[in-house]
Amino acid sequence: MIKRNNDIGFIKKTIADYFRTQVDVTVNLGRNKTQRFCGELSGVYPALFTVRPNDKNYLGKTSYSYAEVLCGNVTVRPVKKENAE
């Protein structure tokens, strides 16, 4: 399967669109270990972005570079809102 050719500019724009929204972050820690949490994308900077986790006891890293997203070590997805009727 051929991956879509992404570049840093496309990733920066996509993440900037999620600014101040709830996102689901998955981090590949290596050796079949992953870490997943939900939080608010609180900062978008030229070299990195920050996520504020919803869990106050979260002790992990909350700033990530765009290169980590490009390499596939970090995935950021918006949280889908449920329609309550």
DSSP file (Angstrom, degrees, kcal/mol; ACC not computed):
  #  RESIDUE AA STRUCTURE BP1 BP2  ACC     N-H-->O    O-->H-N    N-H-->O    O-->H-N    TCO  KAPPA ALPHA  PHI   PSI    X-CA   Y-CA   Z-CA
    1    1 A M              0   0    0      0, 0.0     2,-0.5     0, 0.0     0, 0.0   0.000 360.0 360.0 360.0 133.0    0.0    0.0    0.0
    2    2 A I        -     0   0    0      1,-0.0     2,-0.2     3,-0.0     3,-0.0  -0.768 360.0-133.5 -92.8 128.3    1.4    3.4   -1.0
    3    3 A K        -     0   0    0     -2,-0.5     2,-0.2     1,-0.1    -1,-0.0  -0.492  28.0-101.5 -78.3 149.9    1.1    6.1    1.7
    4    4 A R        -     0   0    0     -2,-0.2     2,-1.1     1,-0.1    -1,-0.1  -0.480  39.1-111.2 -68.4 139.7   -0.1    9.6    0.7
    5    5 A N        +     0   0    0     -2,-0.2     2,-0.2    -3,-0.0    -1,-0.1  -0.624  46.2 177.9 -79.4 100.2    2.7   12.0    0.3
    6    6 A N        -     0   0    0     -2,-1.1     2,-0.3    64,-0.1     3,-0.0  -0.661  10.5-161.5 -98.0 157.1    2.4   14.5    3.2
    7    7 A D     >  -     0   0    0     -2,-0.2     4,-2.0     1,-0.1     3,-0.3  -0.884  35.2-102.9-131.7 169.1    4.6   17.3    4.0
    8    8 A I  H  > S+     0   0    0     -2,-0.3     4,-2.8     1,-0.2     5,-0.2   0.867 118.4  56.8 -60.4 -38.6    5.2   19.4    7.1
    9    9 A G  H  > S+     0   0    0      1,-0.2     4,-2.0     2,-0.2    -1,-0.2   0.899 107.3  47.7 -61.1 -42.1    3.2   22.3    5.8
   10   10 A F  H  > S+     0   0    0     -3,-0.3     4,-2.3     2,-0.2    -1,-0.2   0.903 113.1  48.6 -65.0 -41.5    0.1   20.2    5.3
   11   11 A I  H  X S+     0   0    0     -4,-2.0     4,-2.5     2,-0.2     5,-0.2   0.907 110.0  51.7 -66.5 -42.2    0.4   18.7    8.8
   12   12 A K  H  X S+     0   0    0     -4,-2.8     4,-2.3     1,-0.2    -1,-0.2   0.911 111.9  46.8 -60.3 -42.8    0.8   22.2   10.4
   13   13 A K  H  X S+     0   0    0     -4,-2.0     4,-1.5     2,-0.2    -2,-0.2   0.911 112.1  50.0 -66.5 -42.5   -2.3   23.4    8.6
   14   14 A T  H  X S+     0   0    0     -4,-2.3     4,-0.6     1,-0.2    -2,-0.2   0.921 113.9  44.2 -62.9 -44.6   -4.3   20.4    9.6
   15   15 A I  H >< S+     0   0    0     -4,-2.5     3,-1.0     1,-0.2    -1,-0.2   0.868 108.8  57.4 -70.0 -35.6   -3.3   20.6   13.3
   16   16 A A  H >< S+     0   0    0     -4,-2.3     3,-1.3     1,-0.3    -1,-0.2   0.821  99.9  60.0 -63.4 -29.3   -3.9   24.4   13.3
   17   17 A D  H 3< S+     0   0    0     -4,-1.5    -1,-0.3     1,-0.2    -2,-0.2   0.751 101.4  54.4 -67.7 -23.4   -7.5   23.7   12.2
   18   18 A Y  T X< S+     0   0    0     -3,-1.0     3,-1.7    -4,-0.6    23,-0.4   0.361  78.8 139.7 -90.2   4.5   -7.9   21.6   15.4
   19   19 A F  T <  S+     0   0    0     -3,-1.3    23,-0.2     1,-0.3     3,-0.1  -0.242  74.7   5.3 -57.2 132.8   -6.8   24.6   17.7
   20   20 A R  T 3  S+     0   0    0     21,-2.6     2,-0.3     1,-0.3    -1,-0.3   0.721 108.7 111.6  63.8  26.8   -8.9   24.9   20.9
   21   21 A T  S <  S-     0   0    0     -3,-1.7    20,-2.2    20,-0.2     2,-0.4  -0.833  77.6 -94.5-120.9 164.5  -10.9   21.7   20.1
   22   22 A Q  E     -A   40   0A   0     -2,-0.3    57,-2.3    18,-0.2     2,-0.3  -0.637  48.2-176.5 -78.0 131.1  -10.9   18.3   21.8
   23   23 A V  E     -AB  39  78A   0     16,-3.3    16,-2.2    -2,-0.4     2,-0.6  -0.912  26.9-132.3-129.2 155.5   -8.5   15.8   20.2
   24   24 A D  E     -AB  38  77A   0     53,-3.7    53,-2.1    -2,-0.3     2,-0.5  -0.949  27.4-163.1-106.8 120.1   -7.7   12.2   20.6
   25   25 A V  E     -AB  37  76A   0     12,-3.0    12,-2.2    -2,-0.6     2,-0.5  -0.897   9.6-172.0-111.3 130.8   -3.9   11.6   20.7
   26   26 A T  E     -AB  36  75A   0     49,-2.2    49,-2.4    -2,-0.5     2,-0.5  -0.990   7.1-165.8-121.4 126.3   -2.2    8.3   20.2
   27   27 A V  E     -AB  35  74A   0      8,-3.2     8,-2.4    -2,-0.5     2,-0.7  -0.948  14.5-142.5-116.4 127.4    1.6    8.1   20.8
   28   28 A N  E     -A   34   0A   0     45,-3.3     6,-0.2    -2,-0.5     3,-0.1  -0.799  17.6-178.6 -87.6 115.1    3.7    5.2   19.7
   29   29 A L  E     -     0   0A   0      4,-2.7     5,-0.2    -2,-0.7    -1,-0.1   0.449  43.8-110.1 -93.9  -1.5    6.3    4.5   22.4
   30   30 A G  E >  S+A   33   0A   0      3,-0.7     3,-1.0    43,-0.1    -1,-0.2  -0.004  91.9  63.0  91.0 160.1    8.1    1.7   20.6
   31   31 A R  T 3  S-     0   0    0      1,-0.3     3,-0.1    -3,-0.1    -2,-0.0   0.894 131.9 -56.2  52.0  47.2    8.2   -2.1   21.3
   32   32 A N  T 3  S+     0   0    0      1,-0.2     2,-0.5    -4,-0.0    -1,-0.3   0.742 106.2 131.3  60.2  27.7    4.5   -2.5   20.8
   33   33 A K  E <   +A   30   0A   0     -3,-1.0    -4,-2.7     2,-0.0    -3,-0.7  -0.938  29.3 174.7-111.5 131.5    3.6    0.1   23.4
   34   34 A T  E     -A   28   0A   0     -2,-0.5     2,-0.4    -6,-0.2    -6,-0.2  -0.946  17.5-153.4-130.7 155.7    1.2    2.9   22.8
   35   35 A Q  E     -A   27   0A   0     -8,-2.4    -8,-3.2    -2,-0.3     2,-0.4  -0.995  13.8-172.7-128.9 134.2   -0.3    5.6   24.9
   36   36 A R  E     +A   26   0A   0     -2,-0.4     2,-0.3   -10,-0.2   -10,-0.2  -0.988  12.8 152.2-132.8 136.1   -3.7    7.2   24.2
   37   37 A F  E     -A   25   0A   0    -12,-2.2   -12,-3.0    -2,-0.4     2,-0.3  -0.984  33.2-126.5-154.7 162.2   -5.5   10.2   25.8
   38   38 A C  E     +A   24   0A   0     -2,-0.3    16,-2.3   -14,-0.2    17,-0.4  -0.862  42.0 133.9-110.4 147.4   -8.0   12.9   25.0
   39   39 A G  E     -AC  23  53A   0    -16,-2.2   -16,-3.3    -2,-0.3     2,-0.5  -0.969  52.5 -76.0-171.4-177.0   -7.4   16.6   25.6
   40   40 A E  E     -AC  22  52A   0     12,-2.5    12,-3.2    -2,-0.3     2,-1.1  -0.843  37.3-124.7-100.6 131.8   -7.6   20.1   24.2
   41   41 A L  E     + C   0  51A   0    -20,-2.2   -21,-2.6    -2,-0.5    10,-0.2  -0.641  40.6 172.7 -73.1 101.9   -5.1   21.3   21.6
   42   42 A S  E     +     0   0A   0     -2,-1.1     2,-0.3     8,-1.0     9,-0.2   0.657  51.4  26.6 -96.1 -17.7   -4.0   24.3   23.6
   43   43 A G  E     - C   0  50A   0      7,-1.5     7,-2.3    -3,-0.1     2,-0.5  -0.988  48.8-168.5-151.4 138.7   -1.1   25.7   21.6
   44   44 A V  E     + C   0  49A   0     -2,-0.3     5,-0.2     5,-0.2   -32,-0.0  -0.979  22.7 169.6-126.6 117.4    0.1   25.8   18.0
   45   45 A Y        -     0   0    0      3,-2.6    -2,-0.0    -2,-0.5     0, 0.0  -0.732  47.9 -98.5-123.0 168.5    3.7   27.0   17.5
   46   46 A P  S    S+     0   0    0      0, 0.0     3,-0.1     0, 0.0   -34,-0.0   0.831 120.2  22.5 -60.1 -33.3    6.1   27.1   14.5
   47   47 A A  S    S+     0   0    0      1,-0.2    19,-0.8    18,-0.1    20,-0.3   0.619 130.0   7.7-110.1 -15.6    8.0   24.0   15.6
   48   48 A L  E     - D   0  65A   0     17,-0.2    -3,-2.6    18,-0.1     2,-0.3  -0.942  56.2-136.4-155.3 173.1    5.6   22.1   17.9
   49   49 A F  E     -CD  44  64A   0     15,-2.6    15,-2.7    -2,-0.3     2,-0.4  -0.962  17.4-140.7-136.2 155.0    2.1   21.9   19.3
   50   50 A T  E     -CD  43  63A   0     -7,-2.3    -7,-1.5    -2,-0.3    -8,-1.0  -0.898   6.1-159.8-121.2 147.5    0.8   21.3   22.8
   51   51 A V  E     -C   41   0A   0     11,-2.9   -10,-0.2    -2,-0.4    -2,-0.0  -0.992  10.6-147.6-126.1 129.5   -2.1   19.3   24.1
   52   52 A R  E     -C   40   0A   0    -12,-3.2   -12,-2.5    -2,-0.4    -2,-0.0  -0.867  25.9-134.3 -96.1 109.8   -3.7   19.8   27.5
   53   53 A P  E     -C   39   0A   0      0, 0.0   -14,-0.3     0, 0.0     5,-0.1  -0.273   5.2-134.9 -64.5 148.1   -4.9   16.3   28.7
   54   54 A N  S    S+     0   0    0    -16,-2.3     2,-0.5     3,-0.0   -15,-0.1   0.784  88.7  81.7 -70.6 -27.7   -8.4   16.1   30.3
   55   55 A D    >   -     0   0    0    -17,-0.4     3,-1.3     1,-0.1    -1,-0.0  -0.704  68.4-156.7 -83.7 120.9   -7.0   13.9   33.1
   56   56 A K  T 3  S+     0   0    0     -2,-0.5    -1,-0.1     1,-0.3    -2,-0.0   0.749  92.4  56.6 -68.7 -23.9   -5.3   16.0   35.8
   57   57 A N  T 3  S+     0   0    0     -3,-0.0     2,-0.3     2,-0.0    -1,-0.3   0.341  75.4 126.8 -90.1   6.7   -3.2   13.1   36.9
   58   58 A Y    <   -     0   0    0     -3,-1.3   -21,-0.0     1,-0.1     0, 0.0  -0.497  34.1-178.7 -69.0 127.2   -1.6   12.6   33.5
   59   59 A L        +     0   0    0     -2,-0.3    -1,-0.1     2,-0.1     3,-0.1   0.282  42.5 106.9-110.5   8.6    2.2   12.6   33.8
   60   60 A G  S    S-     0   0    0      1,-0.2     2,-0.2     2,-0.0    -2,-0.0  -0.153  80.2 -74.7 -85.4 179.5    3.2   12.2   30.1
   61   61 A K        -     0   0    0      1,-0.1    -1,-0.2     2,-0.0    -2,-0.1  -0.507  38.5-175.3 -71.8 137.0    4.6   14.5   27.6
   62   62 A T        +     0   0    0     -2,-0.2   -11,-2.9    -3,-0.1     2,-0.4   0.274  58.4  75.5-122.4  11.5    2.1   17.0   26.2
   63   63 A S  E     +D   50   0A   0    -13,-0.2     2,-0.3   -15,-0.0   -13,-0.2  -0.987  56.8 179.7-123.3 137.7    4.1   18.8   23.5
   64   64 A Y  E     -D   49   0A   0    -15,-2.7   -15,-2.6    -2,-0.4     2,-0.2  -0.963  22.7-126.3-136.6 148.5    4.9   17.2   20.1
   65   65 A S  E >>  -D   48   0A   0     -2,-0.3     4,-0.9   -17,-0.2     3,-0.5  -0.581  24.6-120.3 -91.2 158.7    6.7   18.2   17.0
   66   66 A Y  H 3> S+     0   0    0    -19,-0.8     4,-2.3     1,-0.2     5,-0.1   0.782 112.5  64.5 -67.4 -26.4    5.1   18.1   13.5
   67   67 A A  H 3> S+     0   0    0    -20,-0.3     4,-2.4     1,-0.2    -1,-0.2   0.845  96.1  57.0 -65.7 -33.4    7.9   15.7   12.5
   68   68 A E  H <>>S+     0   0    0     -3,-0.5     5,-1.7     2,-0.2     6,-1.5   0.863 108.9  46.3 -65.2 -34.8    6.6   13.1   15.0
   69   69 A V  H ><5S+     0   0    0     -4,-0.9     3,-0.5     4,-0.2    -2,-0.2   0.911 111.6  51.4 -70.7 -42.7    3.2   13.3   13.2
   70   70 A L  H 3<5S+     0   0    0     -4,-2.3    -2,-0.2     1,-0.2    -1,-0.2   0.885 110.9  48.0 -61.7 -40.1    4.9   13.0    9.8
   71   71 A C  H 3<5S-     0   0    0     -4,-2.4    -1,-0.2    -5,-0.1    -2,-0.2   0.646 115.7-114.9 -76.3 -15.5    6.9    9.9   10.9
   72   72 A G  T <<5S+     0   0    0     -4,-0.7    -3,-0.2    -3,-0.5    -2,-0.1   0.533  84.5 117.3  94.0   6.6    3.8    8.3   12.3
   73   73 A N  S   <S+     0   0    0     -5,-1.7   -45,-3.3    -6,-0.2     2,-0.4   0.766  80.2  34.6 -76.3 -24.5    4.9    8.3   16.0
   74   74 A V  E     -B   27   0A   0     -6,-1.5     2,-0.4   -47,-0.2    -2,-0.3  -0.995  66.9-168.2-131.8 134.0    2.0   10.5   17.0
   75   75 A T  E     -B   26   0A   0    -49,-2.4   -49,-2.2    -2,-0.4     2,-0.5  -0.980   3.4-166.3-121.2 139.1   -1.5   10.7   15.6
   76   76 A V  E     +B   25   0A   0     -2,-0.4   -51,-0.2   -51,-0.2    -2,-0.0  -0.989  12.1 170.7-126.4 124.2   -4.0   13.5   16.3
   77   77 A R  E     -B   24   0A   0    -53,-2.1   -53,-3.7    -2,-0.5     2,-0.1  -0.987  35.4-110.8-132.5 142.3   -7.7   13.2   15.5
   78   78 A P  E     -B   23   0A   0      0, 0.0     2,-0.4     0, 0.0   -55,-0.3  -0.439  37.3-112.0 -68.7 146.7  -10.6   15.4   16.4
   79   79 A V        -     0   0    0    -57,-2.3     2,-0.3    -2,-0.1   -57,-0.2  -0.667  30.2-127.3 -80.1 128.5  -13.0   13.9   18.9
   80   80 A K        -     0   0    0     -2,-0.4     2,-0.4     1,-0.0    -1,-0.0  -0.610  19.8-131.4 -78.7 133.0  -16.4   13.2   17.3
   81   81 A K        -     0   0    0     -2,-0.3     2,-0.3     1,-0.0    -1,-0.0  -0.700  17.2-129.3 -87.0 133.8  -19.3   14.7   19.2
   82   82 A E        -     0   0    0     -2,-0.4     2,-0.9     1,-0.1    -1,-0.0  -0.604  17.4-125.2 -80.8 139.1  -22.3   12.4   19.9
   83   83 A N        -     0   0    0     -2,-0.3     2,-0.5     2,-0.0    -1,-0.1  -0.773  26.7-161.2 -85.7 109.2  -25.7   13.7   18.9
   84   84 A A              0   0    0     -2,-0.9    -2,-0.0     1,-0.1     0, 0.0  -0.797 360.0 360.0 -94.1 127.4  -27.8   13.5   22.0
   85   85 A E              0   0    0     -2,-0.5    -1,-0.1     0, 0.0    -2,-0.0   0.390 360.0 360.0-114.0 360.0  -31.5   13.6   21.4
